[in-house]
Amino acid sequence: MEAMAVTTELRPREPKPSDAQVPGTVAPRPRPASLPLACGIALGACSGACAQDTADALLCEEAHARGLVFTHDAGLGGERFLPEHLASGAALFDCDGDGDLDAYLLNGARTHLGQGEGEPNRLFLNEGGHFTDATASCGLGDRGYGMAVAVGDVDNDGDLDVYVANYGADAFYRNLGRGQFASEGDRAGLTNGGWACAASFFDYDLDGWLDLYVGNYLEHDPALCCTDDAGRLEYCGPLTQPPQADALFHNRGDGTFEDVSARSGVAGARGHTLGVLCDDFDGDDLPDVLVACDADPNLLWRNRGDGTFEEVAAARGVALNAFGKAEAGMGVAAADTDGDGRGEILLTHLGSETNTYYRAVGAGGFADRTAESGLGASSLERTGFGLAFVDLDLDGRRDLVVANGRVRRGPVEPGAEGALAAYAEPNLLYLGRGDGGFDLAPARAGAAWREPRVSRALAVGDVDGDGAADLLLANCNGPAQLFLANPPTGAHWLGVRAFDPDLARDALGARVTLVEAGGRRQSATVQAGGGYAAAHDPRLSFGLGAQATYAGVEVRWPGGEVEHFPGGGADRALTLVRGAGRRAP
């Protein structure tokens, strides 16, 4: 069978009846229209703070200019309430099925202050490049103390559902279509009993229905008070209170979930969980779970394929750093940074610890290679949370962005403001070398990215449809920021969506390999989770630099089936449909 791909142009269109009649394809959702980008080509046309940057700045902050006006309320009361400094989450996802990315931002609460519920979470609809607050009409205005968010189509109806991890009762919202949601946590059986700080949808048993992993933090005692060396109230560290077990919920396929935490084994080992990443870490075509633990050894749950998991972090080299020490794990991400087809792993950590970078070695193993990566010394004085490997300059090499913010008081950085000024830090940007190493490039980030804030979740997706990944940044007790990527003029790209028509959704867990015209290969996993407290658009973006064509795309679908799709011209978004490609022998 001739390999086919559905190509989605960067202009709005209605699905044509003939689209669905092509064997092995489905009518794709439209991508956003070509927008009047503030920073799409030349910085001279930019607005706001971005206009003050040099012409080679890669990130342009456009939240207010595009109507995305949101300020997180942490519910500060002065008593250093522990959930304050870990919040909050953010998501970029297509909530209403119109093909563009909407923004969801979690809020805090004031119940612990005796002041009522506080402000709700906010949903902003992307309407042709401008965002409109649709919270009042959408049903997603949860008023819990928001920590993290996960997004996935749990009923395979083509609409994305939302799980909100809270300090207190979590919430699950089923998408009824066209951006309308109904709260169904109890009905669905998603009743997590812990303090959740991370969550991710994935299909661990490959039955076609998305399951849910929830990372729980600790048994919080609100009456516990901690002080710093000067005797001032300070946020308590994780080891002052015992960790909680994580939870795993199996999707029954009938709209309900079953708690299989004990039966699967994931409740058998505990750490202070803050970050969760679901991926196949050993190449056996089964999704595993890597857990970033705060001050405990990290956990790596290897999927046995029979509904149970085995904890193998120490054996695989990711439990501790190179010095045999557990670190304060916050966020976790993975990417193929050296072109060998295997993912490297980065975990963000507390100031006085480096962010730790694990290179893939051997069969399913990893080794701490932070020292030679270029990521060590620059992160030593920073406390990292959100992170993402993205190709900002579209040169075909994965770059790295890290969102920072202290959990203990420190010297006030120039430009830091507000009640949490002593906790604010500038964020970091690194340019990838393509060989697994990175170079710190603060000048290329843009002024707004370097402003000191208490940054937490970092959600990724191509908001403006120009082929480069954009960033939604949630700041604790501060304004949300939207950073649009500003790649160099003339840089080419390819967008890829891996779609399973039998499930009517993105094929989470698929491994996509782009083969460049010269034979070089780039690989990435289709994911909607990872990082810290964030949900991402699962559509992938590959940079091609000066290459205006590519040789082909290979997709390894969940379960291990491989299909090849032909090459063609760059600068477009493809929907690759399972079953429409040429199957590998």
QUILIN-V903495 format. One record per residue. N is the residue number from 1. RES is the residue in one letter. PSI is psi in radians with two decimals (999 if undefined). Layout:
BEGIN
((N | RES | PSI) (N | RES | PSI))
END
This chain:
BEGIN
((1 | M | 2.34) (2 | E | 2.35) (3 | A | 2.44) (4 | M | 2.74) (5 | A | 2.47) (6 | V | 2.17) (7 | T | 2.23) (8 | T | 2.05) (9 | E | 2.76) (10 | L | 1.00) (11 | R | 2.63) (12 | P | 2.51) (13 | R | 2.69) (14 | E | 2.45) (15 | P | 2.32) (16 | K | 2.55) (17 | P | -0.59) (18 | S | -0.40) (19 | D | -0.80) (20 | A | -0.18) (21 | Q | -0.16) (22 | V | 2.16) (23 | P | 2.28) (24 | G | 0.13) (25 | T | 2.88) (26 | V | 2.77) (27 | A | 2.15) (28 | P | 2.70) (29 | R | 2.51) (30 | P | 2.61) (31 | R | 2.91) (32 | P | 2.72) (33 | A | 2.84) (34 | S | 2.08) (35 | L | 2.74) (36 | P | 1.36) (37 | L | 2.40) (38 | A | -0.51) (39 | C | 0.43) (40 | G | -0.61) (41 | I | -1.01) (42 | A | 2.40) (43 | L | -0.31) (44 | G | -0.41) (45 | A | 0.05) (46 | C | 2.74) (47 | S | 2.96) (48 | G | -2.62) (49 | A | -0.49) (50 | C | -0.54) (51 | A | -0.31) (52 | Q | -0.09) (53 | D | 2.93) (54 | T | 2.84) (55 | A | -0.33) (56 | D | 0.24) (57 | A | 2.35) (58 | L | -0.23) (59 | L | 2.27) (60 | C | 2.09) (61 | E | 2.12) (62 | E | 0.32) (63 | A | -1.00) (64 | H | -0.68) (65 | A | -0.44) (66 | R | 0.23) (67 | G | 0.11) (68 | L | 1.49) (69 | V | 1.90) (70 | F | 2.31) (71 | T | 2.12) (72 | H | 2.35) (73 | D | 1.85) (74 | A | -0.12) (75 | G | 0.71) (76 | L | 2.31) (77 | G | -0.04) (78 | G | -0.19) (79 | E | 0.09) (80 | R | 0.95) (81 | F | 2.11) (82 | L | -0.75) (83 | P | -0.37) (84 | E | -0.83) (85 | H | 0.00) (86 | L | -0.24) (87 | A | 2.64) (88 | S | -3.11) (89 | G | 2.93) (90 | A | 2.67) (91 | A | 2.50) (92 | L | 2.02) (93 | F | 2.78) (94 | D | 1.58) (95 | C | -0.43) (96 | D | 0.14) (97 | G | 0.36) (98 | D | 0.05) (99 | G | -0.25) (100 | D | 2.96) (101 | L | 2.23) (102 | D | 2.88) (103 | A | 2.34) (104 | Y | 2.21) (105 | L | 2.28) (106 | L | 2.62) (107 | N | 2.96) (108 | G | -2.74) (109 | A | 2.97) (110 | R | 0.26) (111 | T | -0.60) (112 | H | -0.26) (113 | L | -0.01) (114 | G | 0.48) (115 | Q | 0.41) (116 | G | -2.92) (117 | E | -0.48) (118 | G | -2.91) (119 | E | 2.59) (120 | P | 2.96) (121 | N | 2.74) (122 | R | 2.38) (123 | L | 2.24) (124 | F | 2.10) (125 | L | 2.34) (126 | N | 1.95) (127 | E | 1.48) (128 | G | 0.51) (129 | G | -0.19) (130 | H | 2.44) (131 | F | 2.43) (132 | T | 2.30) (133 | D | 1.96) (134 | A | 0.36) (135 | T | -0.75) (136 | A | -0.50) (137 | S | -0.21) (138 | C | -0.44) (139 | G | 0.14) (140 | L | 0.27) (141 | G | 1.01) (142 | D | 2.47) (143 | R | 0.30) (144 | G | 3.04) (145 | Y | 1.70) (146 | G | 2.35) (147 | M | -0.90) (148 | A | 2.89) (149 | V | 2.49) (150 | A | 2.53) (151 | V | 2.36) (152 | G | 2.73) (153 | D | 1.65) (154 | V | -0.33) (155 | D | 0.17) (156 | N | 0.75) (157 | D | 0.10) (158 | G | 0.00) (159 | D | 2.47) (160 | L | 2.23) (161 | D | 2.86) (162 | V | 2.29) (163 | Y | 2.23) (164 | V | 2.07) (165 | A | 2.16) (166 | N | 2.78) (167 | Y | 1.86) (168 | G | -2.79) (169 | A | 2.27) (170 | D | 2.98) (171 | A | 2.51) (172 | F | 2.29) (173 | Y | 2.11) (174 | R | 2.32) (175 | N | 2.05) (176 | L | -0.06) (177 | G | 2.55) (178 | R | 0.60) (179 | G | 0.36) (180 | Q | 2.33) (181 | F | 2.63) (182 | A | 2.37) (183 | S | 2.11) (184 | E | 0.50) (185 | G | -0.88) (186 | D | -0.76) (187 | R | -0.64) (188 | A | -0.20) (189 | G | 0.24) (190 | L | 1.39) (191 | T | 1.34) (192 | N | 2.33) (193 | G | -0.02) (194 | G | -3.07) (195 | W | 1.74) (196 | A | 2.29) (197 | C | 0.00) (198 | A | 2.62) (199 | A | 2.60) (200 | S | 2.36) (201 | F | 2.43) (202 | F | 2.79) (203 | D | 1.53) (204 | Y | -0.47) (205 | D | 0.11) (206 | L | 0.64) (207 | D | 0.05) (208 | G | -0.12) (209 | W | 2.29) (210 | L | 2.22) (211 | D | 3.08) (212 | L | 2.21) (213 | Y | 2.27) (214 | V | 2.17) (215 | G | 2.08) (216 | N | 2.59) (217 | Y | -1.41) (218 | L | 2.91) (219 | E | 1.67) (220 | H | 2.29) (221 | D | 1.77) (222 | P | -0.35) (223 | A | -0.19) (224 | L | 2.26) (225 | C | 2.42) (226 | C | 2.68) (227 | T | 2.78) (228 | D | -3.03) (229 | D | -0.35) (230 | A | 0.05) (231 | G | 0.13) (232 | R | 2.57) (233 | L | 2.39) (234 | E | 2.76) (235 | Y | 2.35) (236 | C | 2.54) (237 | G | 2.88) (238 | P | -0.54) (239 | L | -0.02) (240 | T | -0.22) (241 | Q | 2.52) (242 | P | 2.60) (243 | P | 2.76) (244 | Q | 2.73) (245 | A | 2.53) (246 | D | 2.97) (247 | A | 2.55) (248 | L | 2.22) (249 | F | 2.17) (250 | H | 2.27) (251 | N | 2.07) (252 | R | -0.24) (253 | G | 0.06) (254 | D | 0.32) (255 | G | 0.00) (256 | T | 2.83) (257 | F | 2.69) (258 | E | 2.33) (259 | D | 1.93) (260 | V | 0.44) (261 | S | -0.83) (262 | A | -0.83) (263 | R | -0.60) (264 | S | -0.37) (265 | G | -0.23) (266 | V | -0.27) (267 | A | -0.02) (268 | G | -0.24) (269 | A | 2.44) (270 | R | 2.48) (271 | G | 2.90) (272 | H | 1.54) (273 | T | 2.28) (274 | L | -0.40) (275 | G | 2.52) (276 | V | 2.36) (277 | L | 2.16) (278 | C | 2.12) (279 | D | 2.89) (280 | D | 1.77) (281 | F | -0.13) (282 | D | 0.13) (283 | G | 0.40) (284 | D | 0.19) (285 | D | 0.43) (286 | L | 2.30) (287 | P | 2.24) (288 | D | 3.11) (289 | V | 2.11) (290 | L | 2.24) (291 | V | 2.12) (292 | A | 2.10) (293 | C | 2.44) (294 | D | 1.80) (295 | A | 0.06) (296 | D | 2.83) (297 | P | 2.43) (298 | N | 2.82) (299 | L | 2.44) (300 | L | 1.91) (301 | W | 1.89) (302 | R | 2.22) (303 | N | 2.08) (304 | R | -0.25) (305 | G | 0.05) (306 | D | 0.34) (307 | G | 0.01) (308 | T | 2.83) (309 | F | 2.60) (310 | E | 2.33) (311 | E | 2.07) (312 | V | 0.35) (313 | A | -0.78) (314 | A | -0.75) (315 | A | -0.53) (316 | R | -0.07) (317 | G | 0.24) (318 | V | 0.10) (319 | A | -0.68) (320 | L | 2.99) (321 | N | -3.05) (322 | A | -0.34) (323 | F | 0.15) (324 | G | 0.43) (325 | K | 2.47) (326 | A | 2.52) (327 | E | 3.02) (328 | A | 1.39) (329 | G | 2.26) (330 | M | -1.28) (331 | G | 2.88) (332 | V | 2.39) (333 | A | 2.79) (334 | A | 2.60) (335 | A | 2.69) (336 | D | 1.72) (337 | T | -0.11) (338 | D | 0.09) (339 | G | 0.28) (340 | D | 0.05) (341 | G | -0.08) (342 | R | 2.61) (343 | G | 2.34) (344 | E | 2.76) (345 | I | 2.40) (346 | L | 2.33) (347 | L | 2.34) (348 | T | 2.59) (349 | H | 3.08) (350 | L | 2.61) (351 | G | 2.52) (352 | S | -0.18) (353 | E | 2.63) (354 | T | 2.77) (355 | N | 2.45) (356 | T | 2.29) (357 | Y | 2.07) (358 | Y | 2.12) (359 | R | 2.53) (360 | A | 2.25) (361 | V | 2.49) (362 | G | -2.71) (363 | A | 1.65) (364 | G | 0.21) (365 | G | 2.93) (366 | F | 2.69) (367 | A | 2.46) (368 | D | 1.99) (369 | R | 0.56) (370 | T | -0.73) (371 | A | -0.70) (372 | E | 0.08) (373 | S | -0.34) (374 | G | 0.10) (375 | L | -0.05) (376 | G | -1.19) (377 | A | -0.66) (378 | S | -0.37) (379 | S | -0.08) (380 | L | -0.60) (381 | E | 0.08) (382 | R | 2.66) (383 | T | 1.90) (384 | G | 2.52) (385 | F | -1.64) (386 | G | 2.62) (387 | L | 2.76) (388 | A | 2.45) (389 | F | 2.02) (390 | V | 2.65) (391 | D | 1.52) (392 | L | -0.63) (393 | D | 0.08) (394 | L | 0.66) (395 | D | 0.10) (396 | G | 0.13) (397 | R | 2.32) (398 | R | 2.18) (399 | D | 3.12) (400 | L | 2.32) (401 | V | 2.45) (402 | V | 2.24) (403 | A | 2.24) (404 | N | 2.78) (405 | G | 2.23) (406 | R | 2.84) (407 | V | -0.04) (408 | R | 2.66) (409 | R | 2.58) (410 | G | -3.11) (411 | P | 2.42) (412 | V | 2.13) (413 | E | 2.57) (414 | P | 2.24) (415 | G | -0.15) (416 | A | 2.45) (417 | E | 2.88) (418 | G | -3.12) (419 | A | -0.41) (420 | L | 0.48) (421 | A | -0.58) (422 | A | -0.11) (423 | Y | -0.12) (424 | A | 2.48) (425 | E | 2.70) (426 | P | 2.68) (427 | N | 2.98) (428 | L | 2.53) (429 | L | 2.31) (430 | Y | 2.46) (431 | L | 2.30) (432 | G | 2.49) (433 | R | -0.29) (434 | G | -0.11) (435 | D | 0.26) (436 | G | -0.09) (437 | G | 2.90) (438 | F | 2.69) (439 | D | 2.21) (440 | L | 2.30) (441 | A | 1.17) (442 | P | -0.62) (443 | A | -0.49) (444 | R | -0.20) (445 | A | -0.57) (446 | G | 2.67) (447 | A | -0.70) (448 | A | -0.62) (449 | W | -0.49) (450 | R | -0.10) (451 | E | 2.32) (452 | P | 2.17) (453 | R | 3.00) (454 | V | 1.44) (455 | S | 2.53) (456 | R | -1.69) (457 | A | 2.55) (458 | L | 1.85) (459 | A | 2.54) (460 | V | 2.40) (461 | G | 2.74) (462 | D | 1.58) (463 | V | -0.68) (464 | D | 0.05) (465 | G | 0.41) (466 | D | 0.12) (467 | G | -0.22) (468 | A | 2.51) (469 | A | 2.30) (470 | D | 2.92) (471 | L | 2.26) (472 | L | 2.07) (473 | L | 2.18) (474 | A | 2.21) (475 | N | 2.28) (476 | C | 2.16) (477 | N | 0.59) (478 | G | 3.13) (479 | P | 2.50) (480 | A | 2.65) (481 | Q | 2.48) (482 | L | 1.98) (483 | F | 1.98) (484 | L | 2.29) (485 | A | 2.48) (486 | N | 1.31) (487 | P | 2.80) (488 | P | 2.57) (489 | T | 2.34) (490 | G | -0.10) (491 | A | 2.29) (492 | H | 2.85) (493 | W | 2.92) (494 | L | 2.24) (495 | G | 2.44) (496 | V | 2.23) (497 | R | 2.18) (498 | A | 1.99) (499 | F | 2.34) (500 | D | 1.89) (501 | P | -0.47) (502 | D | -0.45) (503 | L | -0.16) (504 | A | 0.60) (505 | R | 3.01) (506 | D | 2.50) (507 | A | 1.34) (508 | L | 2.33) (509 | G | -0.21) (510 | A | 2.58) (511 | R | 2.07) (512 | V | 2.26) (513 | T | 2.08) (514 | L | 2.22) (515 | V | 2.02) (516 | E | 2.90) (517 | A | -0.57) (518 | G | 0.04) (519 | G | -0.27) (520 | R | 2.56) (521 | R | 2.43) (522 | Q | 2.36) (523 | S | 2.56) (524 | A | 2.62) (525 | T | 2.43) (526 | V | 1.96) (527 | Q | 2.65) (528 | A | 0.03) (529 | G | -2.96) (530 | G | 3.03) (531 | G | -2.30) (532 | Y | 2.03) (533 | A | 0.38) (534 | A | 2.73) (535 | A | 2.41) (536 | H | 2.80) (537 | D | 2.24) (538 | P | -0.16) (539 | R | 2.44) (540 | L | 2.66) (541 | S | 2.23) (542 | F | 2.27) (543 | G | 2.50) (544 | L | 0.01) (545 | G | -2.21) (546 | A | -0.07) (547 | Q | 2.12) (548 | A | -0.03) (549 | T | 2.93) (550 | Y | 2.76) (551 | A | -0.51) (552 | G | 3.05) (553 | V | 2.35) (554 | E | 2.33) (555 | V | 2.15) (556 | R | 1.81) (557 | W | 2.79) (558 | P | 2.26) (559 | G | -0.29) (560 | G | -0.14) (561 | E | 2.37) (562 | V | 2.35) (563 | E | 2.59) (564 | H | 2.39) (565 | F | 2.51) (566 | P | 2.85) (567 | G | -3.00) (568 | G | -2.72) (569 | G | 2.64) (570 | A | -3.01) (571 | D | 0.82) (572 | R | 2.86) (573 | A | 2.22) (574 | L | 2.51) (575 | T | 1.93) (576 | L | 2.12) (577 | V | 2.23) (578 | R | 2.29) (579 | G | -0.20) (580 | A | -0.16) (581 | G | 3.14) (582 | R | 2.07) (583 | R | 2.42) (584 | A | 2.59) (585 | P | 999))
END
